[in-house]
Amino acid sequence: MANSKASRNVSYIKPAEAPFIKRLKEQVGFQEGPTVDTKREELPKNEDGDGIHERDDEKPQVVVIQPGDLTQEEAESILDKLQSDDEFEESDQKISFSRPEIGRASCRERV
């Protein structure tokens, strides 16, 4: 039983590359890809922290086909309004739920 715990720990030691492979990689300009440890690295954090459309090139593209379609300025004003509404909703108000009266009356009628 004690031996089974030791066999659970699996590790991998990458062997050294042969000299001719190193020369080939240098001639070609090969760069190593991601490794197993890459997923443990910390990603850069955003200033806002919300992760929504951080840069201008990541924003959706606005295309106006017909008159009356939503323009980029109108879309930005709506986004600003939505963001200000989100800030308002984050208040410390207590939310309470109650059963609707209609449901109680319909249960009594069935009996």
Buried (B, 14 or more C-beta within 10 A) or exposed (E): EEEEEEEEEEEEEEEEEEEEEEEEEEEEEEEEEEEEEEEEEEEEEEEEEEEEEEEEEEBEEEEEEEEEEEEEEEEEEEEEEEEEEEEEEEEEEEEEEEEEEEEEEEEEEEE
